[in-house]
Amino acid sequence: MRTVTFCMNISLDGYCDHTIGSPSEELMDYFTAMMEDVDLLFYGRVMYQLMFPYWENVRTERSGSPAENRFADRLCAIDRVVVSATMDTEDPKTRVVRGGAAEELLKLKRQPGRNISVDSVSMLPVLINADLIDEFYLVIHPVMAGRGRQLLPSGSLTEMLRLKLTDTSIFKNGCVAHHYVKQ
């Protein structure tokens, strides 16, 4: 079975918001290296619309820093599945699924291939409760946001999930990346 990973940037107080941090070259290289083992992205509509077309534009226009351009190249080369009841796309690398996120991810997990990267806070409780996430990469930014979407809403898990810390990376910009696997 394929490994399903979840990666998210969060504030020290547990909020997920793409505007809270300022990624460094070093951090962007970390994300690019993480994507080397991924051959499928599994998104909800909101995260997909945050990531694309932004990174697609960076890739085509070469408008980012060298590390951002490398990340855009890698990210945009990966096939994508988006769970959405409302979104349509003409993008040949993107397939839209109308519902049943856990069922679809389980089907994909059973297929041959490399890692599947899940980047969706809205689907996270459902996918954890279905026991589909194998590894977690949490990049903590040195900021207290005080607002935004929480990583997990209170009461959203049916039972506690125990994890084992396998690696920690500390970046010059103050971010700390933790890699956890299920116990």
PyMOL commands that set and color helices and strands:
alter all, ss='L'
color gray80, all
select helices_A, chain A and resi 25-35+45-51+54-61+66-76+101-110+124-129
alter helices_A, ss='H'
color red, helices_A
select strands_A, chain A and resi 4-11+15-16+38-44+79-83+94-97+115-119+135-141+149-150+163-170+176-182
alter strands_A, ss='S'
color yellow, strands_A
deselect
rebuild
show_as cartoon
